[in-house]
Amino acid sequence: MTTTAKALPDFAPLRLRKDEDRRLRAGHLWVYSNEIDVEATPLRDFQPGQPVAIQASNGKTLGTGYINPHALLCARLVSRDPDHPLGPSLLVHRLNVALSLRERLYDRPFYRLVYGEGDGLPGLIVDRYGDLCVAQVTTAGMDRLKDDILAALQKVLKPAAVLWRNDSPVRELEGLERYVADAAGAVPETVTVEEDGLRFQVAPRTGQKTGWFHDQRDNRARLDRYVRDRRVLDVFSYTGAWSVRAAVRGAREVLCVDSSAPALEQATANAALNGVGDRVQIRQGDAFDVLKGLREARERFDVVIVDPPAFVKRRKDFKEGALAYRRLNEMAMQVLERDGLLVSCSCSQLLSRDTLIQTLLQGSRHLDRNLVILEQGRQGPDHPVHPAIPETDYLKMIVARVLPA
């Protein structure tokens, strides 16, 4: 939708260069600094996070959003409707739309409520843990709206507490400070997440991301059919989401590997919480070092899960990160039984699914093993993908059978 230059008094005009509106008209939401007509609307005239009316080169308004003149990804389009511009009422509306989807998907309030562009709120993440909402703001535009975001959450959900987990490194690219702070109510040190009949204690203040990885829920469910009576290795186990599930679903023995002692302590507690403490062991250490030690000790597992942090965070890291994925998965195959299953994950946006599969293939051939893919997964539907923004489709999960040549 476009409109003539309708008066939007709270929004400074941001004029695009000729033909630079094509991507936005096709559905995208991002504007880069080199797409802006800096003669008509000089970037020096804007403040970080300032609301803007984004215009085509002929002055027609494409929609409203916000700008950070100091960032390469300079502006984000939030609303194409001139009658419903970016503001408090739009935040409430978008939260209600997001909530209606989650309530259709899940019978318990444990999910990602807002996933940035996928829910029409670029720069905002909200995870729900029952009566607690953990929110993360990653852009200057959303940072300006923090009070309105909090008010919208309280109006739509009426949570007992809200926590700001504004400690993501991405904030530094926007010139924002990193911090964790209570926004409303009494935020508990630990909360219980319920997932498919299992319970997990997580730490919203100090855990990775917002304390839990809701995005892997459906992929963890895929594990159920593969683990009964099997010996399972979970590398980068964090607090035991994969490990405990495997034990509950019938694995005879599970080994968790992580470099974090607090995470492994929580994994042990979560195993006990679900009645499988006797079948879940832990080993602290660097994943590569532990895998090397297991190989040298001739340890073998029926199922190996590798769910590492992003090895490719920037384009300049691609070559080194891709090699790390290759090395990790190859080492994982070396501790598999002759007919074993590898569950390999990547959350690196810049590493494509095809590249991950090629990495697994190369590793298997280097070891003179045959590899076939049984299943593939992605992030759950509470992380909806924006079809014009491939960066929102980031999570890959491959279940592969690894056999002798």
N, C-alpha and C positions, 0 to 999 in steps of 0.2 A: 504494500500500500504506500502511495506517495500522496502528498497534498501540496497545494500552493503554499507560499510562505505565510502560513498562519501564525498569528502572534502567539508566542510562547515566552512570556515576560521573564520567567525564571530560568530560561535556557539561552545561553549565548550561542549564536550561530557558529557552526563549524563547517566551512565550505570545502568540498572535495574538488580535486582537479578534474578536468574533462575526462569522461569515460571511467573514472575511478569508482563510480557508483555501481558498476556491473556486478561485482562480487556481493555487495549488500543486497541488491535487487534479486540475486540468485539464492539468497537465503543466509549468507554469512553474517556474522555479527561484529567482526573486528575491522578496525581501520588502522593502517600503519602510517607512520609520520610522513613517509614519502608520497602518500596519496592525498595529502592535504594541500589546498591552495593557500600557501603561506603569505601570498600577497594580499588576498582578500581577508584572510583570518590568520594573522601571525600567531605562531605558537607561543611567543613570549607574552601574549595578552591573556593567556589562560593560567589558572591555578590547578595544581594536582587535585583530581577528583571533582572538578567543577562540572555541573550538569550542562549538557550541550544539546542543541538541536542540529542534527547532522543533515547537511544539505548537499544535493547534487550541484554540479557546476552551474546550472541554470537557476539556482536559488530554490528549487523545490525541496521541501522537507521530506527526508526519508524516515525520520523517527527521532526519538530522544534517547540519550544515554549519558555517558560521562567521558572525561578526557584526563589523561596525564601527559602533559606536553614534554616531559622528560624521558618518556619510555618509547621504545621502538614500536611496540604494540600500543598505539597512542590513544585510541578511543574504542569504546564498546557500545554497540547499539543494544538497547534494552527493550524499547517499545516502538512499534511501527504505527501505533494508533494515536493520532494527535489528540483525541479526546481522553486518552488514558496514558499520560506521560509518566516517566520515571518519578516516583514519589511514594509517600506512605500508603495510599490506597492501592497502588499497583503492587507493592510488596505484599500486602494482605491478600490480594487476589491471586498472585502467583503462588503464595504459600498454600492457599486453599486448593488450588489446582494440583499442586505437588502432593498434598496430603491425600486427596481423593484417589490418586493412583496407588499410593502405598497402602491405603486401607483396603483397596481391591486386591492387592498382592499378598498382604501379610495379616495374619490373625493376631499378632502380638506386636507391640510398638517398639521394635528393634530394627532399625533400617537407616539408610541415608535418606533424609527428608528432602534435601536440596542438593543437587549436583550441578552447580554453576550453569553453564550454557545449556545443558540438557534440560534444565527446568526454567529457562528464561531469566536466570539471575546470575549473569557472569560475575565472577569474583566472590561468590558466596557458596560455602559448603555448610550444611547442617546435618549432623548425625543425631539420631534419637535413641536414647537409652531409657525407655520407660518414661518416667517423669522428669528426666534430665535431657536437655538439649545442649549439645556441644557444637558451637558455631565457629567457623574459621573464615575470616575476611582476607582476601589476597590482593585486592586492588585499592588504589586511592579513592576511586569513586564509591565503592561499597563502604570503605572506611568512613567516609563522610556521612553515610547513612546508618551508622551503627545504632544510634538511638531509635531510629525508625524501624530497623530490623528487629531490635529487641521488643519494641512495642507490638510489632506485627506477630512475632512468635507468641507473645503473651496473649494477644487477642485470639489467634487461631488455635493454639494448643493449650494455653494455660498451664505451662510446665511448672513443676515445683521449683526448678532451678535451671539457670542457663550459665554456661561456661564459655568464655572466649578462649579458644586455642589459637591465638594469633602468633604462633611461633614458627610458621613455615618460612624457609629461606626465600621463597618466592616474594615475600613482602619486601625484602631488601631491594629487589629490582624496581619496585614502585616507590622507593624512598621511605618506606614505613618501618617503624620499630617492631621488634619481635617481643612478644610477651604472652603470658598466660594469666588470666584474671577472671574472677567471679563477676558475672554480669547481673545476676539476680538470684535470690534464694540462697539456700545452704547447699553448696556443691559437695557431695560425698567424696571421700578419697577413693573408694572403690564402688563399682556398680555391678549388677548381675545382668549379663546378656543371655537371653534365651534364644536357642537356635535348634529347631527341629527336635524338640524334646530334651536337648542338652542345656546345661547351664555353665556359664563361664564368668569368673570374676575378672574385671578389667579396671585399669586405673586411668580415668579420663584426663587427669591433670598431667600425668607423666608418661603415659604409654605412647607408642608410636602413633603418628597421625592424630586421631582423636581417641585412641585407646583400643580400637578394634577395627578389623577389616571386613566391613559388611560386603564389600564387592566380591569376595570369594565364596559367599554363602552357597550359591548354586553349584559351584565347582566342588566344594567340599562334599556336597550331597552326592556328586558323581562317584565319589570314592567308595561309597557303601558297598557296592557290588563286588569290589575287587579285594577286600581286605580280610574276609573271614578266614580264620586259621592261618593267617600269613604273618610273617615277620616284616615289620615296617620300619623304615628309617625316614625321619622327618628333618630335613636340613633347613636351617633358618626357621626354626619352629616357633619362635616368639613365645606366646603364652599358651600354646598347645591346641589351637583350633583344629588343625588337621590331625594331630597326634591323638588327642582325647577322643575325637570322633572315630578314628580308626579303631581304637581300643573298645569303645562302646559298641561298635558294629561288628566286633568279633575277632579282631586281630589278636593273635596269641602273645605277641610281644611288640612293643613300640619303643624306639630310641629317639629322643628329642635332642637336636644339636643346635646350639645358639651361642653367640659370644657374650650375651647378657646374662649375668647371674640373676638379677631380679626377674627377668622374663622367665627363666627356667624355674625359679622358685614358684612363680605364679602358675606355670604349666603343671608342676607337681601338685599344687593346691587344686587346680582345676581337674586333674585326674582323680584326686581323692573326692572332690565334690560330686563327680559323676560315677563313683564307685568302681573305678578301674585303676586305682593307685598301684596295685600290685603288678600291673602289666605295662606301666609307662616308666621308663628310665630316662635319665637326662645325662648329657655330657656337654660341659662348657668348653668352648674353644672356637677358633677361627674355622669356618666351614671347610676351607681347602685343606687346612692342616689335619682336621679330624678325618676327612675323607681319605687323605693319604695314609693316616694311621690305620684306619679300618681296612684299607686295601692291603697294606703290609701285613696286617694280622690275619688276612684271609677271611675276614668277616663277610658274610653274604646275607642279602635281604631279598625277600620276594617282591616288595614294593619300596621304591625310593621316591620321596617327594622333595623337590627343590623349588622353593618359593622365595627367591632372594629379593632384596631391595633393588630399586632401579640401578642398573649398571651404566645406563646411557641416559644421562640427564640433560646433556647439551650436545649439539651436533658435533662439536670438536672432540667429544668423548666417544664417538661411535666406534671407531676402529678398536680402541682399547676395551670398550665395554663389550663389543661383540665377541672378542677373544675370551673375555672372562666368562661369558655365557657358554661358549664352546668348551672351555676348560672345565667349568663346573659340571656340565652335563656329561662330559666324557668321564670324569672322575666318578660321577654317580653311577654310570653304567658299569664301571669296573667293580662295584660292590654289589651288583645285582646277581641273583641266581641265573642259571643258564636260560631259564624261561621266566624272565622277570618283567615287572611293569615299572616304567618311569613316568612320574607325573611332574612335568616341567612347566614352570610358570615364568612369565615376564610382565612386569608392570611398567616397562620403559615405553613411553609413547613413541619414541623415535626408532624402536626396533619393531619391524613389521612382523606379522604372523608368518609370512613366507620366509623371512630371514631366520626366525626362530626354528622353524621346521628344517630349513637347510642346515642350520647349526647342529641340530640333533642328528640329521642324516650324516653329516661329515664326521661327527664324533663316533657314530656307530661303525662307519666304514673304516675309520682309523683303527678301531679295535677289532676289525674283522667280525663284526656282528651285523645281523639283519634287524632292521627296525620297521615296524608297521604302526600306523596311527589308528587307534581305536576310537578316540573321542577328542573333540575340541570344545573349549569353553571360552567365555568372555565374562566381563563384569555382569552382575545381576541387573535386573530391570529397574532397581532403585538407583541405578547409575545410567539414565537414558542417554543414548548417543544422539548428538545433533548431526544430521546427515551431511550438512555443509562443512562441518568442522571435524576432520578425521582425528584430531588430537583428543577428542572426547572418547574415542574408542581405543583404550589404552591397554586393557588387560588381556593377556593370552594364556590359555592353559591347554596343554597337550597331554593326553594319556597315550603312551606308546608301549607296545610290546617289543621287548628286545630279546632276540633269539641267537643261538649260534649260527655262524655262516653255513 
